[in-house]
Amino acid sequence: MRVVLLLIFIVLAALGGLSLWFTQSTPELMVSLSPSNSSSNSSTFNTDDSLSNDREKVITYQENQDESTPGLRHEQEILMSLPRSLRGTDVNGGFEVDSNGHLVLSKSNKDFFEYFLSTLGEENLEQVMDRMISLIELKLPSPAKEEAIQLLHNYVDLKRALVNLEQEVGEGLAQYGDSPLAQHKARLDMLSGLRNQYLGNEAATAFFGESEDFDRYMLDKMAVTSNATLSDQERSQALVSLMENAPESIKPRLEDEYKMQKLNLDVENLRASGAGNEAIYQARSQVLGEDAAQRLAQVDQAQAEWTNKYQDYQTQKAQIDSEGLSEEAYQTQVEALQTRLFEENEIRRVQALDRIKGS
């Protein structure tokens, strides 16, 4: 049970971003994005699906221009007026335009918005928006220019909605009790719904698709690792299957984890079939190399020695348990047994295991 709880903790740590979804805004951001007289109407712009694959001619925000052009001089003036926190940095993100002049949605658009929104507190929201809109108008042709500006308004409205949701989410999650898995799933569903509502499906996928895929993978992984009814072999098999069926967008991030989990499953299957240490060594060396396989063999040997020693201790302790000794005499004999069988650092581990077993 302790192993399962540890696995839950590890996965929850990896899901830390989920718990920060509704608290990631700085106080200044929350003030700036609180409900106000926003001029945007949160409508999503429409793009012709027939244009989505026509990206032969691409214009990017970072495209070089002749330094003598008035547009570039104006751009430089805008960037020279950046707040102190961004001075000396390069603009993050940008925009692409297809050959028909439409905006190509990508995570780079979101990175551009976040780069400038990070200055909230140094400047108010109106100043930050004006700077972004000025740059967009300088760099993009129509209709991409209008699409990018509308997307910016929608994105800011989304962040405003998240601030409101933060204040309401506690009551909504109460129905899930103390289940962290159910609560995290509910948070993800709420957040995903808001993103689609304010940005539209295409922009929401471009901005957050990969991160949501990974969050859902981690929640599925949490469900597996927290399932105390699974054996180690069943758990490894379930995790391998989960990674094999993960969305393509996140598979590159899972390569190392998949390699290790698949190896663990192979080793467990070898042991279950009665294979010896040499077969296990060969399986590991093919994946990790001989040095790593040798180190793991040494770990296996040390673990086997520890397991035998602890089993011997349990047998002898059971004999002491059956003797009906007084509490003081019982403790004296158990401590003497521990001292005889284990090193000092091992005794702490034994005592912890005894507490887990309730003995």
C-alpha positions as CSV (number, residue, x, y, z in Angstrom):
1,M,0.0,0.0,0.0
2,R,2.9,2.4,0.8
3,V,4.3,1.8,-2.7
4,V,0.9,2.7,-4.2
5,L,0.7,5.9,-2.2
6,L,4.2,6.8,-3.2
7,L,3.3,6.3,-6.9
8,I,0.3,8.5,-6.4
9,F,2.5,11.2,-4.9
10,I,4.9,11.0,-7.8
11,V,2.2,11.3,-10.4
12,L,0.5,14.2,-8.5
13,A,3.8,16.0,-8.5
14,A,4.0,15.6,-12.3
15,L,0.5,17.0,-12.4
16,G,1.4,20.0,-10.4
17,G,0.5,22.2,-13.4
18,L,-3.2,21.1,-13.1
19,S,-3.4,22.4,-9.5
20,L,-2.0,25.7,-10.7
21,W,-4.4,26.2,-13.6
22,F,-6.7,28.5,-11.5
23,T,-3.9,30.1,-9.4
24,Q,-1.2,30.8,-12.0
25,S,-2.1,34.5,-12.4
26,T,-0.2,37.1,-10.5
27,P,-2.3,39.5,-8.3
28,E,-1.7,42.2,-10.9
29,L,-2.9,39.9,-13.7
30,M,-6.0,39.0,-11.7
31,V,-6.8,42.7,-11.2
32,S,-6.2,43.5,-14.8
33,L,-8.3,40.7,-16.1
34,S,-11.1,40.9,-13.6
35,P,-14.6,41.5,-15.2
36,S,-14.5,45.0,-16.8
37,N,-15.8,46.9,-19.7
38,S,-13.9,44.8,-22.3
39,S,-14.5,45.9,-25.8
40,S,-14.1,42.4,-27.2
41,N,-17.0,40.1,-27.9
42,S,-15.1,36.8,-27.5
43,S,-16.2,35.7,-31.0
44,T,-14.0,33.3,-32.8
45,F,-12.9,34.1,-36.3
46,N,-13.6,31.7,-39.1
47,T,-11.1,30.3,-41.5
48,D,-11.7,28.5,-44.8
49,D,-10.8,24.9,-44.1
50,S,-9.7,24.6,-47.8
51,L,-6.8,27.0,-46.9
52,S,-5.5,25.0,-44.0
53,N,-3.1,23.0,-46.1
54,D,-2.1,25.8,-48.4
55,R,1.0,27.1,-46.5
56,E,3.6,27.2,-49.3
57,K,4.2,30.9,-48.8
58,V,4.7,31.8,-45.2
59,I,5.3,35.2,-43.6
60,T,6.6,35.1,-40.0
61,Y,6.7,37.8,-37.4
62,Q,10.4,37.5,-37.3
63,E,10.9,38.0,-41.1
64,N,13.8,40.3,-41.9
65,Q,13.0,43.7,-43.3
66,D,15.1,46.6,-44.7
67,E,16.1,48.6,-41.6
68,S,15.4,51.8,-43.5
69,T,11.6,51.0,-43.8
70,P,9.3,53.2,-41.7
71,G,7.5,50.1,-40.4
72,L,10.7,48.6,-39.0
73,R,11.7,51.9,-37.4
74,H,8.2,52.1,-35.7
75,E,8.6,48.5,-34.6
76,Q,12.0,49.2,-33.0
77,E,10.5,52.2,-31.2
78,I,7.7,50.0,-29.8
79,L,10.2,47.4,-28.6
80,M,12.5,50.1,-27.2
81,S,9.7,51.2,-24.9
82,L,9.3,47.8,-23.3
83,P,9.1,47.6,-19.5
84,R,12.3,46.9,-17.7
85,S,11.6,43.2,-17.2
86,L,11.7,42.6,-21.0
87,R,14.5,44.9,-22.0
88,G,17.3,43.1,-23.7
89,T,15.2,40.1,-24.5
90,D,14.0,38.8,-27.8
91,V,10.3,38.7,-28.6
92,N,9.0,35.2,-28.0
93,G,6.6,33.5,-30.4
94,G,5.2,35.1,-33.5
95,F,2.8,34.5,-36.4
96,E,2.7,32.7,-39.8
97,V,0.5,33.6,-42.7
98,D,-0.5,31.2,-45.5
99,S,-0.4,32.0,-49.2
100,N,-3.9,33.4,-49.1
101,G,-3.2,35.8,-46.3
102,H,-4.9,33.9,-43.4
103,L,-3.3,33.4,-40.0
104,V,-1.8,30.0,-39.4
105,L,-2.8,29.0,-35.9
106,S,0.1,27.7,-33.7
107,K,1.4,27.7,-30.2
108,S,3.8,30.4,-31.3
109,N,0.8,32.8,-31.3
110,K,0.2,32.0,-27.6
111,D,3.9,32.5,-26.8
112,F,3.8,35.9,-28.4
113,F,0.8,36.9,-26.2
114,E,2.3,35.6,-23.0
115,Y,5.6,37.3,-23.7
116,F,3.9,40.7,-23.5
117,L,1.3,39.8,-20.9
118,S,4.1,38.9,-18.5
119,T,4.6,42.6,-18.0
120,L,1.2,43.1,-16.3
121,G,1.9,44.9,-13.1
122,E,4.6,47.0,-14.7
123,E,2.0,48.2,-17.1
124,N,-1.8,48.0,-17.2
125,L,-3.7,45.7,-19.6
126,E,-4.6,48.5,-22.0
127,Q,-1.0,49.5,-22.5
128,V,0.1,45.8,-23.0
129,M,-2.8,45.3,-25.5
130,D,-2.0,48.4,-27.4
131,R,1.7,47.4,-27.8
132,M,0.7,43.9,-29.2
133,I,-1.9,45.3,-31.5
134,S,0.5,47.9,-32.9
135,L,3.1,45.2,-33.6
136,I,0.5,42.9,-35.2
137,E,-0.8,45.7,-37.4
138,L,2.8,46.5,-38.5
139,K,3.8,43.0,-39.3
140,L,0.7,41.2,-40.7
141,P,-1.4,41.7,-43.8
142,S,-5.1,41.4,-43.9
143,P,-7.0,39.2,-43.2
144,A,-4.3,37.7,-40.9
145,K,-4.0,41.0,-39.1
146,E,-7.6,41.1,-38.1
147,E,-7.6,37.4,-37.2
148,A,-4.6,37.8,-34.9
149,I,-6.1,40.8,-33.1
150,Q,-9.4,38.9,-32.6
151,L,-7.5,35.9,-31.3
152,L,-5.7,38.2,-28.9
153,H,-9.0,39.5,-27.5
154,N,-10.3,36.0,-27.2
155,Y,-7.2,34.8,-25.4
156,V,-7.4,37.7,-22.9
157,D,-11.1,36.9,-22.3
158,L,-10.1,33.3,-21.7
159,K,-7.7,34.4,-19.0
160,R,-10.3,36.6,-17.5
161,A,-12.7,33.7,-17.4
162,L,-10.1,31.5,-15.6
163,V,-9.8,34.1,-12.9
164,N,-13.6,33.9,-12.4
165,L,-13.5,30.1,-12.5
166,E,-10.8,30.1,-9.8
167,Q,-13.3,31.6,-7.4
168,E,-16.0,29.1,-8.2
169,V,-14.1,25.8,-8.8
170,G,-13.9,24.8,-5.1
171,E,-17.6,24.3,-4.8
172,G,-17.8,22.5,-8.1
173,L,-15.1,20.0,-7.0
174,A,-16.8,19.2,-3.7
175,Q,-18.9,16.6,-5.3
176,Y,-15.8,14.5,-6.0
177,G,-15.0,14.1,-2.4
178,D,-11.3,13.5,-1.5
179,S,-10.5,11.7,-4.8
180,P,-7.5,13.7,-6.2
181,L,-7.9,11.8,-9.5
182,A,-11.5,12.7,-10.0
183,Q,-10.8,16.3,-9.0
184,H,-7.9,16.7,-11.4
185,K,-10.0,15.2,-14.2
186,A,-12.8,17.6,-13.4
187,R,-10.3,20.5,-13.5
188,L,-9.0,19.5,-16.8
189,D,-12.5,19.1,-18.3
190,M,-13.5,22.6,-17.0
191,L,-10.3,24.1,-18.4
192,S,-10.6,22.4,-21.8
193,G,-14.2,23.5,-22.1
194,L,-13.3,27.1,-21.4
195,R,-10.5,27.0,-23.9
196,N,-12.8,25.7,-26.6
197,Q,-15.5,28.2,-25.7
198,Y,-13.3,31.3,-25.9
199,L,-10.8,30.3,-28.6
200,G,-12.7,27.9,-30.7
201,N,-11.6,24.3,-31.2
202,E,-8.9,24.9,-33.8
203,A,-7.1,27.6,-31.8
204,A,-7.5,25.8,-28.5
205,T,-5.9,22.7,-30.0
206,A,-3.1,24.7,-31.5
207,F,-2.4,26.5,-28.2
208,F,-3.1,23.7,-25.7
209,G,-3.6,20.4,-27.5
210,E,-0.2,18.9,-26.7
211,S,-0.3,19.9,-23.0
212,E,-3.9,18.6,-22.6
213,D,-2.9,15.3,-24.3
214,F,0.0,15.0,-21.8
215,D,-2.2,16.0,-18.8
216,R,-4.8,13.3,-19.8
217,Y,-2.0,10.8,-20.2
218,M,-0.8,11.6,-16.7
219,L,-4.2,11.2,-15.2
220,D,-4.6,7.8,-16.9
221,K,-1.2,6.9,-15.6
222,M,-2.3,8.0,-12.1
223,A,-5.3,5.7,-12.3
224,V,-3.0,2.7,-13.1
225,T,-0.4,3.4,-10.5
226,S,-3.0,4.0,-7.8
227,N,-4.8,0.8,-8.5
228,A,-3.9,-1.4,-5.5
229,T,-5.6,-4.5,-7.0
230,L,-2.9,-4.8,-9.8
231,S,0.2,-6.9,-9.4
232,D,3.5,-5.4,-10.3
233,Q,3.4,-7.3,-13.6
234,E,-0.1,-6.2,-14.4
235,R,0.7,-2.6,-13.5
236,S,3.8,-2.6,-15.8
237,Q,1.7,-4.1,-18.6
238,A,-1.0,-1.5,-18.2
239,L,1.6,1.3,-18.2
240,V,3.3,0.0,-21.3
241,S,-0.1,-0.3,-23.1
242,L,-0.9,3.3,-22.0
243,M,2.3,4.6,-23.5
244,E,1.8,2.6,-26.7
245,N,-1.6,4.1,-27.2
246,A,-0.7,7.7,-26.2
247,P,-1.4,10.5,-28.7
248,E,1.3,10.9,-31.2
249,S,1.8,14.5,-30.0
250,I,3.3,13.4,-26.7
251,K,5.1,10.1,-27.7
252,P,8.5,11.8,-28.1
253,R,8.2,12.9,-24.5
254,L,7.6,9.4,-23.4
255,E,10.4,7.7,-25.3
256,D,12.7,7.2,-22.3
257,E,9.9,6.3,-19.9
258,Y,8.5,3.8,-22.4
259,K,11.9,2.2,-22.9
260,M,12.4,1.7,-19.2
261,Q,8.8,0.6,-18.5
262,K,9.0,-1.9,-21.4
263,L,12.2,-3.3,-20.1
264,N,10.8,-3.6,-16.6
265,L,7.8,-5.6,-18.0
266,D,10.2,-7.8,-20.0
267,V,12.2,-8.5,-16.9
268,E,9.1,-9.3,-14.8
269,N,7.9,-11.6,-17.6
270,L,11.2,-13.4,-17.6
271,R,11.1,-13.9,-13.8
272,A,7.6,-15.1,-14.0
273,S,8.6,-17.7,-16.6
274,G,11.5,-18.9,-14.4
275,A,14.3,-17.3,-16.4
276,G,17.6,-17.0,-14.6
277,N,19.8,-14.0,-13.8
278,E,21.8,-14.4,-17.1
279,A,18.7,-14.0,-19.2
280,I,17.7,-10.9,-17.3
281,Y,21.2,-9.5,-17.7
282,Q,21.1,-10.0,-21.4
283,A,17.7,-8.3,-21.7
284,R,18.9,-5.3,-19.8
285,S,22.3,-5.1,-21.6
286,Q,20.5,-5.0,-25.0
287,V,18.6,-1.9,-23.9
288,L,20.9,-0.1,-21.4
289,G,24.3,-1.4,-22.2
290,E,26.5,-3.8,-20.2
291,D,27.6,-1.3,-17.5
292,A,24.1,-0.4,-16.6
293,A,23.0,-4.1,-16.7
294,Q,25.9,-5.0,-14.4
295,R,24.9,-2.3,-11.9
296,L,21.2,-3.4,-12.0
297,A,22.4,-7.0,-11.4
298,Q,24.2,-5.8,-8.3
299,V,21.1,-4.0,-7.1
300,D,19.1,-7.2,-7.7
301,Q,21.6,-9.2,-5.6
302,A,21.5,-6.6,-2.8
303,Q,17.7,-6.6,-2.8
304,A,17.6,-10.4,-2.7
305,E,20.0,-10.5,0.2
306,W,17.9,-7.9,2.0
307,T,14.7,-9.8,1.3
308,N,16.1,-13.0,2.7
309,K,17.4,-11.2,5.8
310,Y,14.1,-9.5,6.5
311,Q,12.2,-12.8,6.0
312,D,14.6,-14.4,8.5
313,Y,13.9,-11.5,10.9
314,Q,10.1,-11.9,10.5
315,T,10.4,-15.6,11.3
316,Q,12.4,-15.0,14.5
317,K,10.2,-12.1,15.5
318,A,7.1,-14.2,15.1
319,Q,8.6,-16.6,17.7
320,I,9.1,-13.7,20.1
321,D,5.6,-12.5,19.5
322,S,4.3,-15.9,20.5
323,E,6.1,-16.0,23.9
324,G,3.7,-13.7,25.8
325,L,6.4,-11.5,27.2
326,S,5.9,-8.2,29.0
327,E,6.1,-5.1,26.9
328,E,9.5,-4.2,28.3
329,A,10.9,-7.7,27.8
330,Y,9.4,-7.9,24.3
331,Q,11.0,-4.7,23.2
332,T,14.3,-5.7,24.6
333,Q,14.3,-9.0,22.6
334,V,13.1,-7.4,19.4
335,E,15.8,-4.7,19.6
336,A,18.4,-7.3,20.3
337,L,17.2,-9.3,17.3
338,Q,17.4,-6.2,15.1
339,T,20.9,-5.3,16.3
340,R,22.1,-8.9,15.6
341,L,20.7,-9.1,12.0
342,F,21.0,-5.6,10.6
343,E,23.3,-2.6,10.3
344,E,22.2,0.6,12.0
345,N,20.9,2.2,8.8
346,E,19.0,-1.0,8.0
347,I,17.3,-1.0,11.5
348,R,15.5,2.2,10.7
349,R,14.1,0.6,7.6
350,V,13.1,-2.5,9.5
351,Q,11.3,-0.4,12.1
352,A,9.5,1.5,9.4
353,L,8.3,-1.7,7.8
354,D,7.2,-3.0,11.1
355,R,5.1,0.1,11.7
356,I,3.5,-0.4,8.2
357,K,2.7,-4.0,9.0
358,G,1.2,-2.8,12.4
359,S,3.6,-4.9,14.5
